């Protein structure tokens, strides 16, 4: 329909005898006509609004002429808020999986939504609450002439929230067009929820009202993955992507869930569980937990002289010996730490729970031996004999860097995808862990990717919708690169 008026413009131009301009204009016309008649041209109804909604970013073409659809911002926002309103707090003292039944409520919701998107025959939820959605690849076989079989890529996010603060009755607050240096405030009480830095100026920000955590860790990742699933399905005839798994996990916050995830479903995975825009992680802490049980010796206080050994007092003296310099509040960057997270008891028995973290496995052992030596000192300094202790050390996860270094394409495709949307990639070691730590050691190499969440595990938690959008667009382009060039692994084994 555009061909005739374009040709007419060219005729009028010739009549002016401006040959140079005519040739240039003719070239432009031909280019536009060809573009309008390609399968991925702007004439496609699915791509009439293909511009990325990121500030300053433009729609980009890969070399196979794919035009990427925009993120549906209102749908992304609504989905995220609906997930935050479902409490899914993990319980570190539970022996069940998932550790809290509430996680199953969100799992069922996600299963139902994936069934609507992908078809019910392509979705399953297992007995532990893990949700899996599957989408068959759409690739250009000519481009993949030498790439072999198409790989399967998993996008993963966890449904549970931290046990450190409640997410019960979460009331998400939307702060449109945030203006730096304003603080985020509760819309009802005007109490300050969080302070932001200059990079968020103009962004749409979502926080809680300050009474609960928001749950962006990792419901932002959940919402991002669901939006990617919708965009791929809605535009699957016009986009290229590998075989896909959209996975949602339980009990990441207490390090239990990933041990039970079905790692045979994919060749490679990406957890959408990182922080600010452009951040990705190939390295995590290695982590152990230590449970210290201190035993005292009880007797009625009226006849206690020379006989009573108070377990609570022993525990207090022991904790006081731990050097501040190795605690989380005094460490940063690549420094490990010892973190007392729970303490309870009575005069006869006290129990203390420690998290031990380091990028160096040998330093974990050093920390653990140090704590044991402090316990010995505490008992030796007690004038009344009768106290004792027991130690239980459990391995939580290990630094995933030694695994990921064997799969450079994973980082390469992610890095290139960020560059395509004008995002500066920032590789950062995580001072914590993700499901990827465990999954990588279970033969599913997993990189962590940004979701936009900030101030996690605090009442000042927030997320930038603009950064969530950036994550969606990065993932779409990364999947396109996997479809063009990615190779299926031929050395898979199941070590569940």
C-alpha positions in Angstrom: 0.0 0.0 0.0 3.0 2.3 0.4 4.6 1.5 -2.9 2.6 3.8 -5.2 3.0 7.0 -3.2 6.7 6.4 -2.8 7.1 5.9 -6.6 5.1 9.0 -7.2 7.4 11.0 -5.0 10.3 9.7 -7.1 8.6 10.8 -10.4 8.1 14.3 -9.0 11.7 14.4 -8.0 12.9 13.5 -11.5 10.9 16.3 -13.0 13.0 18.7 -11.0 16.0 17.3 -12.8 17.9 16.8 -9.6 19.6 13.6 -10.5 21.7 13.3 -7.4 18.8 13.8 -5.1 16.7 11.4 -7.2 19.2 8.6 -7.0 19.5 9.0 -3.2 15.7 9.2 -2.8 15.2 6.2 -5.0 17.6 4.2 -2.9 15.7 5.1 0.2 12.4 4.2 -1.4 13.7 0.8 -2.5 15.1 0.1 1.0 11.7 1.0 2.6 9.7 -1.1 0.2 11.9 -4.1 0.8 11.7 -3.7 4.5 7.9 -3.4 4.4 7.7 -6.7 2.5 10.0 -8.8 4.7 8.4 -11.3 7.3 9.9 -9.3 10.1 9.2 -5.8 8.7 7.3 -3.0 10.3 4.2 -4.1 8.4 3.8 -7.0 10.9 1.0 -6.2 13.2 2.8 -7.9 16.1 5.6 -5.4 15.8 4.1 -2.1 14.9 5.2 -0.9 18.4 8.5 -2.6 18.6 10.4 0.2 20.3 11.9 -0.7 23.7 10.3 1.4 26.5 13.7 1.9 28.2 14.7 5.5 28.5 17.2 6.3 25.7 17.2 2.9 24.2 16.0 2.1 20.7 14.6 -1.0 19.0 17.5 -3.0 17.5 17.8 -5.6 14.8 20.0 -8.6 15.1 21.7 -9.8 11.9 18.7 -12.1 11.2 16.4 -9.1 11.0 14.4 -9.8 14.2 12.4 -6.9 15.5 11.8 -7.3 19.3 8.4 -6.5 20.8 8.1 -4.0 23.6 7.6 -5.1 27.2 4.0 -4.7 28.2 4.7 -2.4 31.2 1.3 -2.4 32.7 1.0 -6.2 32.5 4.5 -6.6 34.0 3.7 -4.2 36.9 0.3 -5.8 37.6 1.7 -9.3 37.6 4.5 -8.3 40.0 2.1 -6.6 42.4 -0.2 -9.6 42.4 2.7 -11.9 43.3 3.9 -9.6 46.2 0.4 -9.8 47.7 0.8 -13.6 48.2 2.9 -14.2 51.3 5.5 -16.9 50.7 8.0 -16.6 53.6 10.4 -19.5 53.9 10.7 -21.2 57.3 14.3 -22.2 58.2 13.1 -24.4 61.1 10.7 -26.6 59.0 11.6 -30.0 57.8 9.1 -30.0 55.0 9.6 -29.1 51.3 8.5 -26.5 50.6 9.1 -25.2 54.1 5.9 -23.2 54.1 2.6 -24.2 52.5 2.0 -20.6 51.4 4.6 -21.1 48.6 2.3 -23.6 47.1 -0.4 -20.9 46.7 1.9 -18.8 44.4 3.1 -22.0 42.7 -0.5 -22.9 41.7 -1.1 -19.4 40.4 2.0 -19.5 38.3 1.2 -23.0 37.0 -2.3 -21.8 36.0 -0.8 -18.7 34.3 1.8 -20.7 32.4 -1.0 -23.1 31.3 -2.8 -20.1 29.8 0.3 -19.0 28.0 1.9 -22.3 26.9 -1.0 -24.8 27.1 -1.7 -27.0 30.0 0.1 -30.0 28.4 3.4 -28.0 28.5 3.3 -27.2 32.2 3.7 -29.2 35.4 4.1 -28.7 39.1 5.8 -31.5 41.1 5.1 -32.7 44.6 7.5 -30.2 46.1 6.0 -27.2 44.5 8.5 -26.6 41.7 6.8 -25.3 38.5 8.0 -26.0 35.0 6.8 -24.5 31.7 8.1 -25.7 28.3 8.2 -23.9 25.0 9.6 -25.5 21.8 12.4 -23.6 20.0 11.9 -21.5 16.9 15.1 -21.1 15.0 16.5 -20.2 11.6 18.1 -23.5 10.5 20.3 -21.7 7.8 21.9 -19.6 10.5 22.4 -22.7 12.6 24.0 -24.8 9.8 27.1 -25.6 11.9 25.7 -25.2 15.4 24.2 -28.7 15.8 21.2 -29.5 18.0 19.3 -26.6 19.6 20.0 -26.2 23.3 17.5 -25.9 26.1 17.7 -22.7 28.2 16.0 -22.3 31.6 15.0 -19.0 33.1 14.6 -19.4 36.8 13.3 -17.4 39.8 12.4 -18.4 43.4 8.9 -17.9 44.9 9.9 -17.8 48.6 10.8 -14.7 50.5 13.3 -14.2 53.4 12.4 -15.3 56.9 14.1 -12.2 58.4 11.0 -10.0 57.9 7.3 -10.7 57.2 5.6 -10.3 53.9 2.2 -10.8 55.4 -0.3 -8.2 54.2 2.2 -6.6 51.8 0.8 -3.3 50.3 2.9 -2.4 47.3 3.2 1.3 46.6 3.8 2.7 43.1 6.0 5.8 42.9 5.7 7.1 39.3 8.4 9.3 37.8 10.5 9.3 40.9 12.3 12.6 41.5 15.8 12.5 43.0 16.6 13.2 45.9 13.1 12.6 47.3 12.7 9.7 49.7 10.1 7.0 49.2 7.3 7.5 51.7 4.3 5.6 52.9 1.3 7.0 51.0 -0.8 6.9 54.2 1.5 7.9 57.0 4.2 9.8 55.1 6.8 7.7 56.9 10.1 7.3 54.9 10.4 3.8 53.4 13.7 4.2 51.5 16.1 6.7 50.0 17.3 6.3 46.5 20.3 7.5 44.5 20.4 9.6 41.4 20.3 6.8 38.9 16.6 6.2 39.7 15.5 9.7 38.7 12.5 9.5 36.4 12.0 5.7 37.1 8.8 4.1 38.2 9.6 2.6 41.6 7.6 0.0 43.6 8.1 -0.4 47.4 6.2 -1.7 50.3 4.5 0.6 52.7 7.4 0.1 55.1 5.5 -2.3 57.4 6.6 -5.5 55.5 9.2 -6.5 52.9 8.1 -6.0 49.3 9.2 -9.5 48.2 11.0 -8.2 45.0 13.6 -10.9 46.0 12.6 -12.7 43.9 9.1 -11.9 42.7 10.6 -9.3 40.4 12.4 -12.2 38.7 9.1 -14.2 38.6 7.3 -11.3 36.9 10.1 -10.8 34.4 10.1 -14.5 33.4 6.4 -14.5 33.0 6.6 -11.5 30.7 9.3 -13.1 28.6 7.1 -16.2 28.3 4.2 -14.2 27.2 6.2 -12.2 24.6 7.8 -15.3 23.1 4.5 -17.0 22.8 2.7 -14.0 21.4 5.4 -13.4 18.8 6.8 -16.9 18.3 6.5 -16.7 14.5 8.6 -13.6 14.4 11.2 -14.3 17.0 14.0 -16.8 17.3 14.6 -18.6 20.6 16.0 -22.0 21.8 14.0 -24.6 23.6 12.8 -22.9 26.8 12.1 -23.9 30.4 10.4 -21.3 32.6 11.1 -22.6 36.1 9.9 -21.4 39.6 11.6 -22.8 42.7 10.9 -23.0 46.4 13.0 -22.4 49.5 16.0 -20.6 47.9 16.2 -18.3 50.9 17.1 -21.2 53.2 19.3 -23.0 50.7 17.1 -26.1 50.4 15.1 -26.0 47.2 17.6 -26.2 44.5 18.8 -29.6 45.7 15.4 -31.0 44.5 15.0 -29.1 41.2 15.0 -31.3 38.0 18.3 -30.3 36.5 17.8 -32.7 33.5 15.3 -30.3 31.9 17.8 -27.9 30.5 21.4 -27.5 29.2 22.0 -24.1 30.8 20.1 -21.8 33.1 19.9 -18.2 34.2 18.5 -17.2 37.6 16.8 -13.7 37.4 17.7 -12.9 41.0 20.2 -10.0 40.8 20.2 -6.4 41.6 20.6 -3.2 39.6 20.5 -2.8 35.8 23.4 -4.4 34.0 24.5 -6.6 37.0 25.2 -10.3 36.5 27.1 -12.8 38.6 29.4 -15.7 37.8 30.5 -16.1 41.4 28.9 -16.5 44.8 30.0 -17.0 48.4 30.7 -20.5 49.5 28.5 -21.1 52.5 28.2 -23.3 55.6 25.9 -23.1 58.6 27.0 -23.8 62.1 24.7 -24.8 65.0 26.3 -24.4 68.4 24.5 -26.0 71.4 25.9 -25.0 74.8 24.9 -27.1 77.9 24.9 -25.7 81.4 24.2 -27.3 84.7 21.0 -26.4 86.5 20.1 -26.2 90.2 17.8 -24.1 92.3 19.3 -20.6 92.5 18.9 -20.6 96.3 21.6 -23.2 96.6 23.5 -22.4 93.3 26.8 -21.1 94.7 29.7 -23.1 93.2 27.3 -25.4 91.3 25.2 -23.5 88.8 26.5 -23.2 85.2 24.2 -20.9 83.2 24.1 -21.8 79.5 22.8 -18.4 78.6 25.7 -16.6 80.3 28.2 -19.0 78.6 26.6 -18.2 75.3 26.7 -14.5 75.9 30.4 -14.6 76.8 31.2 -16.7 73.7 29.4 -14.3 71.4 31.2 -11.4 73.0 34.5 -13.0 72.0 33.7 -12.9 68.2 35.7 -10.2 66.7 33.5 -7.4 65.1 35.9 -7.3 62.1 34.6 -10.7 60.8 30.8 -9.8 61.1 28.7 -8.7 58.2 28.3 -5.1 59.4 32.1 -4.7 59.2 32.9 -6.5 56.0 32.5 -5.8 52.2 33.5 -6.8 48.7 35.4 -10.1 48.9 35.7 -10.3 52.7 34.0 -13.3 54.3 32.1 -13.2 57.5 30.5 -15.0 60.5 26.9 -14.0 61.2 24.9 -14.9 64.3 21.3 -15.1 63.0 19.4 -16.8 65.9 19.9 -17.5 69.6 17.5 -19.1 72.1 17.6 -21.1 75.2 17.4 -21.2 79.0 19.8 -21.8 81.9 20.5 -25.4 81.0 20.7 -25.2 77.2 21.4 -22.5 74.6 21.4 -22.8 70.9 23.1 -20.4 68.5 22.8 -20.5 64.7 25.6 -19.0 62.6 26.0 -18.4 58.9 29.6 -18.8 57.7 30.4 -17.2 54.3 33.5 -16.7 52.2 34.6 -16.8 48.5 37.4 -19.0 49.6 36.5 -22.5 50.9 39.7 -22.6 53.0 38.6 -19.5 54.8 35.3 -21.2 55.7 37.3 -23.8 57.6 39.4 -21.0 59.3 36.2 -19.3 60.5 34.7 -22.5 61.8 37.9 -23.5 63.7 38.1 -20.0 65.1 34.6 -20.2 66.6 35.4 -23.6 68.1 38.5 -22.2 69.7 36.4 -19.3 71.2 34.1 -21.9 72.7 37.0 -23.8 74.3 38.3 -20.5 75.7 34.9 -19.7 77.1 34.6 -23.0 79.0 38.2 -22.8 80.2 37.6 -19.4 81.7 34.5 -20.5 83.6 35.4 -21.0 87.3 32.7 -23.6 87.8 33.1 -26.8 85.9 30.1 -28.6 84.2 29.6 -26.7 80.9 29.9 -28.3 77.5 29.0 -27.8 73.9 28.2 -29.6 70.6 28.8 -28.4 67.1 26.9 -29.2 63.9 28.3 -27.9 60.6 26.2 -28.2 57.4 27.3 -27.3 53.9 24.8 -25.0 52.2 26.4 -24.2 48.8 29.7 -23.5 47.1 31.1 -20.8 44.8 29.8 -21.5 41.3 32.7 -19.8 39.5 34.8 -23.1 38.9 31.8 -24.5 37.0 30.9 -21.5 35.0 34.4 -20.8 33.7 33.9 -23.9 31.5 31.0 -22.4 29.6 32.1 -19.0 28.3 29.2 -18.8 25.7 26.8 -18.3 28.6 28.4 -15.0 29.6 29.2 -14.0 26.0 25.5 -14.1 24.9 24.4 -12.2 28.0 27.1 -9.6 27.6 26.2 -9.0 23.9 22.5 -8.8 24.7 23.0 -6.1 27.2 25.1 -4.1 24.8 22.3 -4.4 22.2 20.0 -2.4 24.6 22.6 0.1 25.6 23.2 -1.4 29.0 26.7 -1.4 30.4 27.4 -4.9 31.8 28.7 -5.1 35.3 30.0 -8.5 36.5 29.8 -8.7 40.3 30.5 -11.5 42.8 27.5 -12.1 45.0 28.0 -11.7 48.7 25.5 -14.5 49.2 24.1 -17.3 47.2 21.5 -18.1 44.6 19.9 -21.3 43.4 22.6 -21.2 40.7 25.2 -22.1 43.3 23.7 -25.5 43.9 22.4 -26.0 40.4 25.8 -25.4 38.8 27.3 -28.2 41.0 24.4 -30.4 40.0 25.4 -30.2 36.4 23.1 -27.3 35.4 25.5 -24.3 34.9 23.6 -21.2 36.0 24.4 -17.5 35.8 22.6 -14.9 37.9 21.0 -11.9 36.0 19.7 -8.6 37.3 16.0 -8.0 38.1 16.2 -4.4 39.5 15.6 -5.3 43.1 17.4 -3.2 45.8 17.6 -3.1 49.6 16.7 -6.8 49.7 15.7 -8.5 53.0 14.8 -5.1 54.5 11.6 -3.1 55.0 13.1 -0.5 52.6 13.2 -3.0 49.7 12.2 -1.6 46.3 12.4 -2.3 42.6 12.6 -0.2 39.5 10.0 -1.1 36.9 12.4 0.4 34.3 15.1 -2.0 35.4 12.6 -4.9 35.2 11.8 -3.8 31.7 15.5 -3.7 30.9 15.9 -7.3 32.2 13.0 -8.5 29.9 14.6 -6.9 26.9 18.0 -8.2 27.7 16.7 -11.8 28.0 14.8 -11.6 24.7 18.0 -10.7 22.9 20.1 -13.2 24.8 17.7 -16.0 23.8 17.9 -14.8 20.2 21.7 -15.3 20.3 21.3 -18.7 21.8 18.9 -19.6 18.9 21.4 -18.3 16.4 24.6 -19.8 17.7 24.1 -21.8 20.9 25.1 -25.4 21.2 23.4 -28.2 23.1 25.6 -29.9 25.7 26.7 -33.5 24.9 28.1 -34.3 28.3 24.9 -34.2 30.4 24.6 -36.5 33.4 22.1 -36.6 36.3 23.7 -36.4 39.7 20.5 -35.6 41.6 
